[in-house]
């Protein structure tokens, strides 16, 4: 399963981890769907806490309870380290209790709800994300994840839920579940093969106040540079602010979007250089399933065009760029890299 480099290998086959992650995701999704049906928007959107660089809402805690119970069961089979927002203190917990972290076979990073703000208002699907990496302690990185999965938490009016999983070098596999009948059917991810972003969705994230003007300028200049100004005034690209990293990657892998970039760590730093910390950005748990998109054929890079090498923790701010295919990357990346220098670091 691991590539022929010096990375440590996981102790079990990928099928073992896929089976475990599917069970975990199904349990969490079913619990969250039930809570969405029973509880009001006012209840689910209540603020509970702030930790891991993010605001924790009441709905977040519903998924965390299922995660803890599942990990207690799994820890009886094999020791591992869980990394998740719901874990007090450092965000890491060893299962079973009392086992030393140095003896853990692997690290499991989980985002119980990626897209909290959309799903707690019943606006748009959220995603359960998870990734498994060999345990290298605090040196373990995002790009060392070997098995990953993402599962849709649908709004209350939806009856279908998509799930995709992958292991390194094994491609991506998808499945659609009918939540009423339990019937499942296989899905094949198909990123767009268009050679241009023209007449497609192409977005740079600007979810929250702070850095929006700079991001919009960057986006405007990028699209005008690669497409030119539309002669008839009609738009050539469309914008979709899906407030979920897992959701954005899903849109790329199923062919809905052609380009997505989340550059908040650098746009916010450029817009407010005196601020002590950047406002809410993507963290490693938001990108812990990006292996699935890459195995599906999506090109995912950091803000310099390299792999995502962030530490596997709760705190690192992660900028990422996703291209549906190599042609889209060739169309956008050189201009985007130049504009990042011009617009963000112009002084």
N, C-alpha and C positions, 0 to 999 in steps of 0.2 A: 504493500500500500504506500509506504513512504518512498520518495524519490531517492535516486542513488547518490545522495549527498551525506553529510555527516550528522544530520538530524537524528535524535533518538527516535526509536519506533514505538508505536503503541503496542501494548501487550496482547491485544486481542484482534480478531479479524474485523474489517469494517462492518460486516453484517451484524456483528454483535452490537456495535455502537448504534447503527441505524435502527435496530430493533428497540434498543433502550430509548433512544431519542424519540422514536415514533410513539412509544407508550407514554413518555413524559409529555410530549406535545398534545397528544389526544386528551389526556387527563386535564391539562391546563386549559386547553381550548373549551372543552365541555363545561368546565367549572365557570369560566368567564362568560360563555354564552348564556348559561343559566342565570348568572348574576345580572347580566344585561337585561334579561327578560323580566327579572323580579324587582330590580331596584330602579329608583328614579335617577334621572340625570343629575339632579341636585345632590343626591347622596353620593353617586359615583365620582362626581367632579370636586368633592370636598378635598381641601388640602390637608394631608396627614403629616408631612415631614419634608425636610430637605436633606438629601444625602447623595453622595456619589456624583456631585455636580449637577443634580437635577432635582426638580420638585416632585415629590411623591404624592400622588392623589389616592383617594380611597380605593379606586378600582385596581391600582397597582398591587395592593396588599392581598387582593383575592387570589391572584396568580401565585404570589409568593408562598402562601400557605401550602398549596399543592406541591410546589417545587421542593420545599423543605421535607415534606413527608416522603416524596419519591426518593430524594437523595438519602434519607435515612434507610430506606429499603435497599437501595442500590449499594450503599456503603457496606452492607453485610456480605456482599459478594466480592468486592474489590475496593481497596482504599483509593480515594481521589480527593482533589481539592475543588470545591465549588467557588466560583467567582460570580457574584451577583449583587445588585443594589440592596436587596433585602437583608444581606448579611451584615450584622452590626460591626462596627469598628473598621477593620482594614478592608472589608468586603470579601474576605476569603474565609472559608470554613472547611476543615478536613472532615471527611466521612470515612469510616465511622468515628464517632467522638473518641478522642484520646489517641488516635493514630497520629504519628508524626508526619508533618508535611513532606519531609524528605523521603518517606517511604511510599508516598502516593504514586499510583501508576500513571495517572494522567490529570490534566486540568480541564474542567468543564466550565465554560463561561456561558451565562444565560441572561437574556433579556426577556423577562416574562411577558412584557407588553411593550413592543416598539410601535409607537403611534398612539400613546395614551390619550393625547388631547383630542384626536379625531374620534376614537371609539367611545370615550366617556360621554361625548355629546351625541353619540349614535350617528355620526356624520359619514365615517369612512372606516374601512377595515383596518385593524391593527395586525401586528405579526408577533408571534413567539419565535425567538431566535436562539440558537445554541450552537456551540462549537466545541470540539474536543481536540486537545493538543497534548503531546507527550509532556510530562512534567519536567521542566528545567528550572523550577523554582521561580524566583522573581525575574529571571532572564528570559522566560517564555514570551514569545512574541505572537502578534496577530497572524503573521504570515506563516506560522508553524502549525496552524490548525489543520488537522488531517481529515476530520469528518464534521459536517455541518448540516443544519436543517433549519428551515423556516416554515411556519404554519400560520395560516390566516385565521384571525379572529374576526368573523363577519359582523356586520351590523344586524340589528334585530329583524330587519325585513329581508335579509338574505337567508337562503337555505343551503347554500353551497360554500365549501371551504377548501381552498387549495393548499397543498403542501409540496415542498421540494426539498430534496436532500442530495448530498454528494459526498464522495471521498476523493482525496487527491489522486488524480489520474484516472478516475473511474467514470467521469461524465456526471451529468445531473439527471435525476429521476424525479418525476412529478406525479401527483395523484390528486384527484378531485373527489371530495366526500360529500354526499347528500346527507345533511344533518338530520333530516326527517326519517329517511328510510335506512340510513347506514350504508347505502350502496357506494362503491368506490369505482373509479375508472382512471386509467393511466393518462397522464398528461406528458407531452413532450415539449420542453422549452424551445422556443424558436425566436431568438433575437432578430430584430430587423436586419435585412440584408440590403437595405437602401444605401446608396453610395453618398448620400447627402442628407443634411438635416432639413432641407427645404421641404415644406409642407408636412413636417412631422413635429413631434414634441421634443423640445430641447430646452433644458432648464438649469439655471444656477440657483441654488436654494437661498431664499431670503425670507425665512419664516417669521422672524421677530424684529421688533424695533432695534436699531443699532446696526450700522453697516449696510443698511438697505440701499441707500443712495449710491454708495460706492459699488455695491454688487450689481445694481441695475445698470450703472454706467459701464461696468466691465462687460456685462451681458450684451448691452446694446452695441458696443464697439466690436465685440467678437462676431456677432451675427452680421453686422453690416460689412465687416472686413471679409468674411468668407462668402457671403451671399449677395452683397451689394444692396443698394436701396431699391425697394420694389417700385417699378415704374408706375404701376397703377395704384400704388398706395395700400394695396391689400397685404396683410401680414404673411410672411413666408415661414415663420416658425411659431409654435404655440407653447405656452408656459403652463406648467402644472405643479403647484406647490404641495406635493404629497408629504405631509409632515410625519414621515417615517422612513428611515434609511432602508429598512427591509422592504418597505413598500416601493421605494424608488428602484431598488435593485430588481424587484419582481417585475415592475413595469418595463425594465430593460430586457429581462430574460424572456418575457413572453411577447415581445415585439411591439408593445404599446409606445415606448419611448425610444429615442435614438441617442440621447445624450443627457446625462445628469451629472451635476457637480455640486458638492457641498464644500465650500471653501471658507466656512465661518471662522475657523481658527486664525486665518490670515486676513480675511476682510475686516473682521472686528478689531484685530490688532492694528491694522493700518488706519482704520477709521477713528479709533480711540487709543492712540499709543500710550497715553498716560494712565489708562485704566489698569488697576492692579491685576485683574484676571479677565479673560474673555468671557462674555456672556455664554449662555447655553450653546454648546457645540456637540457634535457627534463624539461619542466615546467608543472604546473598543467593543463594548457589549452591543452597541448599535450596528457594528460592522462584523460581528462574530460569525455571520452566515455568508459573508461575501464570497467565500470559496464556492458556494452553490452557483452564484452568478458566473464566476469565472469558468467553472466546469461546464456551464451551459453555453459558453462562447462569448460572454460579455468581457470586455477589457476593463479591468479596474486598476487604477493607479493612485498614487498619492499626488500631491500638488506639484511634484517635480517630474512625474512620469514614471516613478519607480513603484515597487510593491509597497503595500501597507505594512510597515515594520513597527507599529506601535507596541508598547508592552501590553501584555494581557492583564490589564487591571481596570479599575473603574474610573480613573481620573484623567488619563491622557486625552488631549483634544486631538481629533483626527480629521484631517481634510482629505477628501477623496473625489475622484473623477471617474465616471463610467461612460464608456463608449459602446454602442451596440455591436460594432464590428471594426475591423482594421481600416476600412475605407473612411468611416466617420472619424476615426482617430486621426488619420492623415489629413482630413479636411480641417479639423479644428485644433489639434494639439500645438502645432508650431505657432499659430497666431495666439492661442490662449497663453502659452508660456511667455511670449513676448509681452502680451498685455498685462500679465501678472506683474512683470517687472515695471512696466510703464505706469500702470494705474495704481498698484498697491504700494510700490516702494519709490514713488516719485519724490518723496521728501516731505 
